[in-house]
């Protein structure tokens, strides 16, 4: 029994796209990691860059494994590919469930990570410069305790009286940790959408891999009995 060429090449091109996606994720993540514009504050509160580097490498390896398994009709590679996708699918599902039920823990985690930068008077100038840049961008003041995190309130905390977040002292009343958490919450739907799309791709990849795996097995069985 011959192997279905359509399934074989569908799986190959699926994995080729998978591998290219991994290269793009890895390249962008490394650029963000080494970029001079990187902010120490946001890197600490959103340590997803390291995770994205790891994901990029894993996707590249799996894409290569799947491509080789499809073209060479190697059952061992296809089985390893299938099991790897299944593990990633389960982890993705678990992460989604934990993310949905652990919103409060995420907020506490962000505050804990940013708390290491206080008091700001003991931090190097580079950290304070990063925070001032963040305060201007997010219209916030301080990390955890608001203006109280600063010995001397910087100009980046100052606001116009017409601003809704401006207090009586003409200083932003919202902390930067609160702004970061709000940003994460607003983008959660996007993250969930991406995760859902990845899950669909993983399911298709597993289905194609298992179909090809079984077809190769039947072909080998016929060849052995002939």
N, C-alpha and C positions, 0 to 999 in steps of 0.2 A: 504493500500500500504506500503510495507516494505521499510526501508531505505537502500540505496545501501551501503553494507558493504565495498566495495572497496573505495568509496569516503570517507566514515567515517574514515577508517584506514589510508588512504593517508593523510587526513587532520591532523589526530593525529600525525603521524610520521613527517609530515611537521612542526608541532608546537613543537614537541619534539626537532627536530634539531634547530628550531628557539630559543627555550629556552636554549639549550646547547650553541648556539652561543652567546646569551646574557650573560651567565655565563663566557664564555671565555673573551669576550670584557670587562666585569666588572672587572674580576680578573686581566687581563693585565693592564688595566687603573689604578686600585688602586695601583698595584705594581709600575708603572711608577710615580704615584703621590707621593708615600712615599719613593721611592728609594733615597738613599743618593747620588747617582750619578746624580740626577736631576740637571739640569742647570737652574738657575733663569732667565737667559737671554732668552733661548729658550722657557722656560715655559711661559714667558710673551708674546713673539712674536707668539707662537703657542699654544694658550690656548685651544687646542682641547681635552686635557686630561679630563677636567671637562665635556665637551660635550659628550665624549665617555663614561664616567661613567653614565651620564644620559641616554644615548642611551642603554647601557647595561641593566640598570634597567628596562627601558620601554620594551625592547625586552623580558626580562625574564617574566614580568607581562603579556604581550600579549601572549607569548608562553604558559604560564600556563592557561590563559583564554581560548585559543583555544583548548588546550588538554582536559580540563574539558568539554568544550562545545561539542566537538566531541564525547567523550566517553559517557557522560551523555545524549547526544542528547538534550541539553538545548538550545532552540531557542534564549533566552535572551542573553546568553553568546556569542553565535555565531554572533548575530546581533551587539553586542558591539565590538566583535573582527573584524568584517567586517568594521564597521565605523572607528575604530581605524586605521586599515590598510589603509583605504581610505584617512584619514587625513594625515598619514605619507607619502603616495604616493604623495599627493598634495604638501606637504611641501618639499619633495625631489625634485619634479619637479620645484617648485618655487626657491629653493636654487640653482639648476642647472642653471636656467635662469639668476638669479642674479649674480652667479659666472662667467657666460660667458660674461655678459655685464658690470660687475663692477670690472674689473681687475685693473684699475687705483685706485679705492677706496681701494682695498686690499693693494696696495703698500703704499698708504698714511696712512692706518690704522696701518700697521706694523711699519712704521717710527714713528708714534705718540706713539705707545705703547713702543717702545724702547727709545724714546726721554726722558722718565721719568727717565732713568738711567744716563742722562747727567746733569751737568758735572760729570765725573767719580771721580774727587777728593773728591766729597761730598758723595760718595757711600761707604758702608762698604767693608772691605777687601774681604768678601765672594763673593760679586758681581764682584769685579775686578778680582778675581781669576777665576771666571766662564767665564768672557769675555776673559781672556788670554787663557784659555783652548779652547774656541770657535775659537779664532783667529788662533791658531795652527791647528785646525781641518779644518777650512774653508779657510785658507790662506787669511785672511782679516785683516784690522786694523781699530779700532774705530767702533762706532755704527752708527752715523749719519754724522759726519763731518770728518771722517777719522782720521789720526794721531792727528788732532787738538783736539780730545776728551780727549787726555791724556796730563797731565802736563809734564810728562817725558815718552817718548816713550819706552814701554817695549820690551824685547827681542822677545816676541811672534809676534811682528809686523815686525821684521827683516826678510829679504828674500835674496835669492841668486840673483846675478846680471843676471843670465841666466833665471830666472823666468819671464814669460811674464807679470805678474802683478806687477813686481818690478819697482819702480820709481828710479830716479837718486840718491835718498837718501838711497837706498837699504831698502825701507819700502814698504809693500803692499799698493797699491793705491786704492784697492776696499774696500768699507766699509762692515761691517758684515750684516747690514740691507739689502744691495744690494744682498749679497750672499744668505740670507734667502729667499728673494723675488724670486731670480732665482731658488732656490731649490723648492719653492712652485710651480712655473710655470712648471718646468720639471716634477713634480709629479702630475700635474693636470690631465693628461691623465689617470694615474692610478686611481685617485680619481673618475673620470668620469666613468671609466670602472666598478669600484666597485659599484658606485651608480646605474649604468645601471643594473648590476646583481641583486642588491637588489630590484630595481623596478620590474624586471621580477618575482622575488620570491613573491613580494607583490601582483602582479596581479594573480598569481596562487593561492595564499592563499585566496584572495578575491573570486575568482571563486569557489574554493572548498567549502568555507564557505557558500556562497550564495546557491549553489546547495544543500548542506546538510540542510541548513535552510529551503529551499522550500520543500524538501522531508519530513522533520519532520512535517512541516505544513500540508502537504497533508495526512500524516499518522494520525496525530491527528484529522484531519477533518473526515477521514473515520471512525476512532474509535468513534467519537462523534455521527455520523449519524447511526452507526450500532446498 
